[in-house]
Amino acid sequence: MKRATLIVGLAVLFSVARGAQAQMITYTVSATASGTLGAASFTNATVTINFVSNITTFFPAGPVLNENVGTGTVTIAGLGTAVLLSGPVAFDLQGNPFLHTCLPPFLPCIAGIAAGIAPGPSQPGPILLGTSNAAFQTYYLFRPVGPISGPTIFDSFLTVPTTLGGLNLTSAGATSTFTATVPMPFAAFTGEVEITAGPPPGFELKGAFTLGTGAASIDPLTQAATLKVGTYTVTIPAGSFQAGPKGTFTYEGVINGATLELRIAPTGANAYTIQVEASGVDLTALTNPVAVTLTIGNNSGTTSTTGDS
């Protein structure tokens, strides 16, 4: 449903203890929606927002509102994946904790992604996509949670800039789902990057990684994969990889104008190699060392390498 104006009359202050150690957390909101992305329109398509933050950047924006900064992508079935621009934030609105209740539509409990920092202590910024559920009354954004489903909340007047043009949701299905996950770090991750000026510019990555102890197995057939090389980020949506011989997974396609080829192959117990070739990506301005982050499902790792050119 479209968001009603949020008015909170009573609130209590809260404080949250946070650990000093950096830990990534990913917030995911998904729903069926219609709207436009740049010049393209979509109808009743699955819209998924993935927003990556650090638990140490969580902050209380007001007595009943906590937020977290980070970077996000939106994936629309049939159109592709775009990076959200202009400072979106994850948020959790806890209704009215003094009354220990959520009273939608005027005192709802919502978690989701907003277009920017809250304009006030009890009201998030314009909501791109969120989920309403009483469970968010006691939730804080530094914790994993979900999946939690509930009424879809969004602001239909909002147009959010992305790398594929403005995103505007005009309608949405009745139910959306919010999840916050803390990735299991790789036990080991190494890689080499070769950057070419072209034309066209591009890069090649060769790496190897081992899953952490107790980590769930990766399944690129059903899980999204996100690769960051320096300033470049790309997400291959779940269901995009193809299964190959001897347990390999491959992807070939074009995302945001870049032509990509990825191959993931098992080499032993929870150990894999990854090869990436990208064309149409200009990384020639990067300086060493180059940070590389790979996330597949709930498993993730970061390594630093020297980029050869």
N, C-alpha and C positions, 0 to 999 in steps of 0.2 A: 504494500500500500504506500501511497505517497505520505511523506512525513507530515505530521501535525506540528504546529509550533510547540516547542518544549518550554514549559514553565515550571520551575521548581521553587516552591515557597520555603521549604525548610531543608536544612542540610547539616551534616556534621563533618568536621574536618577529619582527615585520616592521614596516617603516615605509614609508609611501607619501607621495610628494610630490604635493601638490595645487596647482593654480593658484588664484590669488586671485579670478579673474573668475567671477561667478555664472553658472551654466549649468544649465538644467533638464534632468532626465533622467526618463524614464518606464519603469517596470518593469511588464511584463505577464505574468501567469501564467494559463493557460487549461487546462481539462480538462473531461471529461464526468463529471458527478457527480449524486448524489441527496442529498436532505436537506430542510431546512425553512428558510424565511425568514419570520419572524414566524409568523402563523397559516397561511401557505401552504406546501404541500409541493411538491417537484419530483422527478422521476425521470428519470435519464439525460439531463439537460439540460446544455447548454454553459454552463459557469461561467467568467467572465473577470474577473480582478482587474486593474485599472489603478491604479498607485501612482505619484504624481508627487512627485519630490524635487529637490534641488539637489545637484550634485556636490560643493559645498563643505561640505555637512552630513554627508558620509560620515565614518564614524569606525570605528577598530578596537575591537571589543568584547572581543577576546581574541586569543591567538596565532594561532588558525585561524578566527576569526570576525570578519567586518566587517558593519556595519549602516548603514542610512540612514533618517532620519526623513522624514515627508512626509504627504501626504493621499491617500486611496484611495477607489475605488468598486468595487463588485461588480455585475456584470451577469449576470443569469440569464435564459436564453432562455425567453420566455413569461411572466416575472414582472416584469421591468423592472430598473432600476438603483437601487442604494442606496449611500449614503455610509458608509464604515467609520468607526466611532467608537472612542474610548478608546485612542488612541495606537498604532495598528499600525505596524510597521516593515518595510522590506525587509532581507533578510539574505543573506549568502553564507557557507556553512560549507565550509571547504577541506579537510576530512578531516584527514590528518596530514602536514603538509609536511615534517617531519623524515624520514619514511619515503618521501616523494614518491609517495604512493599514496592511493587511496580504497578502503576496505574495508567496503562495506555488508554488513549493516545497522548495524554498530557504529561504523564510521568512514566514513560516507558523505560525499560532496560534494554539497551541496544549495544551490540558490538559490530564493528565494520570498518570501512575505509571512508574517510572524509576528504574533501578537496583541499583542506588546509587547517592550520592551527585554529583552535576554538576561539570564537569572538568573545566569549564570556565564560564564567566559571561553571555554568551548569548547562551549556548548550554547545554541542559540537559544531564544527563548520558544516557547510553544505554536504550532505551525505551522498556519496557516489553509490554505495551499496552496503547494506547492513542487514542484520538479523535481530529480531526482537524475541527475547526469551527471559523469563524470570531468573534463570541461572546466572545472568550477567550482573545481578544485583550484588553478588559477592565475588565477582571475578576481577582480577587485575592482569594487565597486559604482559607482565613478566612471567606468567605461568602458561604452560600448555593446557589446552582444553579442547573438548569436542571429539567428534563433530556434534554441534548443537544446531537444531533446526527450529525455525519459527517464522512468523510473518516477515515478508520482505519489506525493508524500509529503503526508500531512495527519494531523491529530489529531482523531479522531472524537469525542472527549469535549468538544471546544472549542465554545463558543457565543460568537460575536463580536457585540457590539451594532452595529446599523446604523440608519439612519433609517427603515427598513421593518420593524424588529424584529430579534430575534436570528437570526444565521445559523449553522446547524450542518450540516456535511457528514457524512453517515452512511456513504457509500460513494463510490468514485470509480473511473473507468476506469484501466486499467493505465498509460496514458501521458499526461503533461502536457507543456506547452511553456512555456519562459521566454524572454522577450525584454527587452532594455534598449535604448531608443532615445533619442537626443539630438535634439530637434526642430530643424528648420531655421527660423531666425527670419524673420519677414516682413521684407521690405525697407521696408514702410510700413504703418501701421495707424492709422486715425483713427475716432472714434466719438462719438455723442451719446446720452445716456441720459435718458429722461423717466420719473420715478418717480411713481406714483399711489397715494394712500392707500386708494381704493376707498370702500365695499366693492364687489367684492373688491379687495385691493391687487394691484399688478402693476407692470410696467415695459415700456417700449418702447426698443429699441436700433436705431439706424441707424448703420452703419459701412461703411468701405471698407478693403480691404487688398490689398497686392501681395506676391506670393511672392518669396522671396530668390533671388539669382542662383544658378543651378544646382540649385534645388529641384525635387523631383519634383512633378508636377501633383497637385492635389487630386482626389479622387473620392469625394464623400460617399455614393455608392451602396454602396461597399465599405469605407469607412473610418468609424471612430467620430469624433464631433465633441464637444468639451468646451467649454463656455462658463462663464466665471466673471465675475460682476458683483458687485463688492464681496464680501460674505460668502456669496453664493449661487453654487453650482456645480451644473451639470447636464451629464450625458453622454448624448448621443443615440447609441444603439448602432449599429454598422455594419449596413447594410442597411435602416435606417429611413427614409432620405430617398427621395423619388420624383423621377424625372427629368421635367422640364417642357420647354416650348418654348424655343428659343434658348439651350440649354445651362444652363437654370436647374435648381435643386434645391430641393425644398420638403419640409417636415416639419410635420405637425399631429398632436398627440397629448397624452397626459397622462403625466407622469413625476413620481413622488413627490408626487402631489396637485396639481401645477401644470399648467395648460393652456398649451401652447406652440405657437406658429406661427413657423417659421423659413423664410426664403427667401434663397438664395445665387444670385447672378446674375453672369455674366462681363461685364466692361466693356472688356476689351482683353487684351493679352498678359500672362497670369499676374496679371491684376487682377480684383477682384471687389467686389461690394457684399454686405452682409448686413443683413437686417432681422429683428428678433425681437420678438414680442409675447408677454408672459407674464402670466398671470392666476393669482392664488393664491400670489404671492410677495411678502412684505412686506419692502421695502428702505427704509422710511421712516426707520429709525434711522441710515442711512448719512450720513456727512459728506463734503464735498468735499475733495480730488478723489476720484472713484470709479475704482478700477482695473478694467479690463476685459481679460480674457485669452481668446483664441480659439485652440483647437488642433483642426486637422483632419488626421488621419493623422499624418505626421511634420513638419507645418508648424505654426508657432505664433507668436503675437505678443501683446504687451501694450501697452495705451495707458491714459492717464489722461484722464478727462473730467469735466466739471462736470455733476452730476446735477440736472436741473430737476424741480421738483415742483409 
